[in-house]
Amino acid sequence: MILVLLLLTILLFFLVIVTVILVLVGPTLLMKPRRRGADFYKHLGKPSSPEEVGLPYENAAVRTPDGLTLDAWLVKPEGPALGTVIYLHGIADCKIDGIGMARWLREQRYNVFLYDSRRHGESGGEFCTFGYFEKQDLVAVIDHLTARPDLGAVPIALFGTSMGAAVAIQGAAIDKRIRAVIAENSFATLRTIFDDYQKRMVKLPFHYLRNLVLKRSELTAGFQANAVSPVEAVGKIGIPLLIIVAEEDHLIKAEYSYRLYASAKEPKELFSIEGASHSDTWDVAGAEYEKRILGFLGRSLA
């Protein structure tokens, strides 16, 4: 009996300590992802700016509704553009991640606008809210593009990966100027993806820990976690949607992309890539990846 009470006491003490630590540290881990910049990519031996790969570009800056500045690049083809693709990067990444995509799409006669999401790269902001404020930032980006005489009449598509895919879906639900969306490896809701993150980090499945961290995060950053729901937003989209899913994704479960596809309206397409783990979809699928994206953009923006 004494041994049982001792074990229960130790367990209770452990849970209290874990709870306190997560409540104090959790919001920082959730809303303040590390900022990757040029040094990160140079360390990997990858280009850190468009000029390093001979890609002509313009520097740009977009002001958000709450006064932040988003740092951006605009890449334009040599002749008339078939459309403008806005590239939205993933969590803890930045616009540098889209250089390869921008170079390829430019060759296919598309404008590409890449920007650092709030709290990422060179952009301002203290907190990342996974789409709650970011979808309004996207609207500001589109305002910026459509106000330009050289871009205003060009149809707009979104290409988002990981968190960027979730932002793209949420943004398309509120801005009718968007003509098409490509969403690669998106999550379905913030709560479910945070459950997964919690289980990987602390190996505890208790929902009360998630709820405490999310509630403190909401109070700190002034947002609503339940409102961050791509699976709800996708049902409000009536434009062409291409969902790309890495079947072996180790960060965002493939099942979330299938949930999004099931909830989406027509016209919609699903591109499943066997053997891809998360950020290697293009490498794994190769020419088929390019064919599917170009075909989708061509049909959607024609």
Beta strands, then each sheet from edge to edge (+ up, - down):
strand 1: 58-63
strand 2: 69-75
strand 3: 83-88
strand 4: 110-115
strand 5: 156-161
strand 6: 178-184
strand 7: 241-246
strand 8: 268-273
sheet 1: 1+ 2- 4+ 3+ 5+ 6+ 7+ 8+
end
